[in-house]
Amino acid sequence: MAACRQAGRLLGITVRISRPSLAISGCQTAALHWPSQNPVVPNRWPQNPHLVVPGRTMFVQTQDTPNPNSLKFLPGRTVLESGTMNFAGPRDAHCSPLARQLFRIEGVKGVFLGPDFITISRSDENIEWKLIKPDVFAAIMDFFTSGLPVVNEDSTPSADTAPSDDDDEVVAMIKELLDTRIRPTVQEDGGDIVYRGFEDGVVKLKLQGSCTSCPSSIVTLKSGIQNMLQFYVPEVESVEQVKDENEEDAAQV
């Protein structure tokens, strides 16, 4: 909870600075180390047969997020060529073989795919990450050695912040700020923000990944994103979070 509040403060913007920017909060990283091949040097970690892929090497890192119920996994290779994809529950994962495999792990509630990372959200804060991580490590490594596509060919990652010929000047500026100044920072914390509309001065945004259930999400929206958009786009009066119906159903499970 304290980490979430800190992330909210770091995202705060004041008019006293000439060029507002979103600060990226520091995250500790942990890594999965392969057993040493040198018989003289002892292994740093106990060997686990489920984490060894014969003939292949893979280095999977984990990174904390401001949300204690979400953890970011970095497989050291491209996950999505472009965009992001959010899966609030198993029934949403029909288009992603990787997400389906991860949802088979007990305790996994949500899966978010980014350009080079995977964010896993747990179903219960009482389930310790040390019980979930080994299975996630194994699932990620098994998948990337299988040769299967991360998503089916007919599936398209989210691109709602992409410019459109139908956008007016205000909407185009909002989307540009989201893509260049805000989303990269949010993705560093294992989440994403998707544009859902602009009406009567209100920018509607959808939170994904680690941001979905983060206790500081409202602070992030109001103290960080809203302040930045208002600084550059005077037409923006407020920012509101919107949720899809499937996300509301998943939150109640």
N, C-alpha and C positions, 0 to 999 in steps of 0.2 A: 504493500500500500504506500509506504514511504517513497519507494522508487517511482511509483506512478505520480505522486505529488511533485517529486523533483523534476520529472520529465515535463509536467505541466508548467512548472515555473520556468524551465529552460526554454520552453516554446513561447513564453510571454514576450510581447512586443510593446515598446513604449514609443511615443512620438518624439522623445528626446534624441533618438538616434536617427541619423540622416538616411541610412540604408538598412531598413529592417531585414532581419534574417532569422531563420529558425535554427536554434542551437541543437546540435546532435548530442544526446546524452551518452556518456561513456558506458560501455557494456563489458563485462568480463567474459572471456571466452574460455571454453574448455575444448579439448581435442581428443579424438580417439587415435591412439598411437598403435601402430602395428607391432607385433612381436619382433624383436631383433633377430636377424638371421645369423649374427655372430655368436657362436656358442660361448665365447669368453665373456661377453657383455650380458649381464642378467636383464631380463625383460622388466620394463618399468611398470607394466600393468599385467594383471593375471590374464592368462590366455582364455579366450572364450571361443569355442568352435563355431558358434553361430555368427561370429563377426569376421571370420576368415574366408576370403574368396580366392580359391586356388588360381594361381597364374595371373592374378590382377592385384593391383594396389590401389587403395582409395583412402583418402584422409578426410573424414567427416568431422567438422567442428560444430560446437553448439555455442549459442550466444544468448545471454539473458535479454529479456525485453522488459519494458516498464510494466507489463501485465504479468503478475506472478503465475497466472494460469496458462501462459503461452511461452513456448520456447522455440528459438530459431535454429534451424539446422542448415549448415552450409556444406554441401557435398563436394565442393571444389570443382564443379563443372556447371555448364548451363542447364537450367531447369526449363525455363520458357524462353524462346527466342525473342518474344516481345510481349508486353502487357503482363497482366497478373490474372489469377483465377482463384476464386474463393469458394470453398465448399463448407456450408454450414452443418451438413449432416451427410450420412452415408447415401441417402437417396439422391443427393445432388451430384454424386461422384460417378455417375454412369458414363460420362465422357472422358474420364481419366483413369487409366489402369493403375497409375501410381497412387492416386488418392484412394481408390478402392482398396488397394493393398494396405495402406496405412490405417484405414478405418477398421480393418480386421483386428487391430491391436486393442486390447482391453484398456479402457481409460481414455482413448482418443475421441474427442468430441468434434473438433473442427480441423480442417486442413486448408492451408493457404499456400499457393504456389507463386513465387516471384521469379525474377530473372535468373538469380543464382542461389536462391535459398528456398527453404520449406519451413513454414511456421506450423507447429502443432499446438493445438489447444486441448487441454485435458478437461474431462467431464466433471471432475471433483477435485477441489483443492486439497482434500485429505489424501489423495493418491500421490505418493511421492514420485518426483521425476526420476529418481534412481531406479524405480521399478518399470518405468515406461521407456526410458532412453535406450536400453539394450535392444529391445524389440524394434524400435524405430531405426536405430543404426542398421540392424540386420535387414530390415525391409528395404531401406534406401539402397544399400549396397547390392542386395539381391536383384532389385529392380534394374539398376543401372547396368548390371552385367547381363541382364536378360535380353537386351536389345529392343524391348517394347517401347512404343512412343509414350511420352509423358501424358499427352492428350490425344484423342482421336483426330484424324485428319479433318473431319467436318466440324470440329470445335474451334471456336475463336476466342482467344483471351479478351478480357475486358479492355475496351478502348473508348470509354465514355468521355474521357478528357481530350480526345483527339480533336483538332480543329475541324470545323465543318463549313461548307460554303453558305450554310443557312445562318451561321452565327453573326450576330451584330457585333459592334465594336466592344461593347461592355462584356458580353459573354466570351468573346475571343480573348480579352485581357484576363478574365477570370481563369479560363482554361490554361492560358500560358503560365500564369503564376502558380497554379496547381501543379503543372507538369515540371516546371523548372525550379521552383523554390520550395514547394511544400512536400510533394510526393516523395522525392528522393530522401528527405529527412525521415518521413514516416516509414518508408521501406527499410531504412537502417534499423528501425526498431521492430521489424518483422510484420508490418502491416501495410495498409494502403488506404487511399481516399479516392473515391470515384464521384465524379460530377453527376448530379441527377437533375439539375435544373436551376433556373434563376427567374423568380417571379416576384413582383412588387417589392423589390429590394432585398429579397431573401434568397440566399444561396443554399441549395439543398445538396447535401453530401452524404454519401454512404461510406461507413467505416468498415474495413475488412481486416482479416488476419488478427494480429494481437490487439488491434484497436477495438475490435468488436465488443468485448466484455471488459475492457480496461476500466478500472474505477476512476481514472483521471480523464476519460475520453471527453467529457463535457468541458473540463478545464482546457483541454487541448483545443477543442473547437472554438471556445469563446475567447480565451486569453491568447491563443497563438494564431490560429488560422484566421479567425474573424478580424483581429487587429491588423494582420498583414494585408488582407484583402481590402479592408476599409482605407488603409494608408494609401494604396495605389489606385483603388477604384472607389471614388466617393459615392457612387451609386449604390454600393453595397451597404445595407442597413444592419443585417444580421446573418448568421449562419446557423442552419438547423440540420440535425441528423435525421436521416430517413432509413427505414428498414424494409427489406422485402418480407413478404408473407412467410416464406420458408425459414427465414432467419428468426422470426418471432416464434414460429412453431418449435424450432430447435432450441431456443432459449428456455422454453417451458419444459423440455424433456429432462 
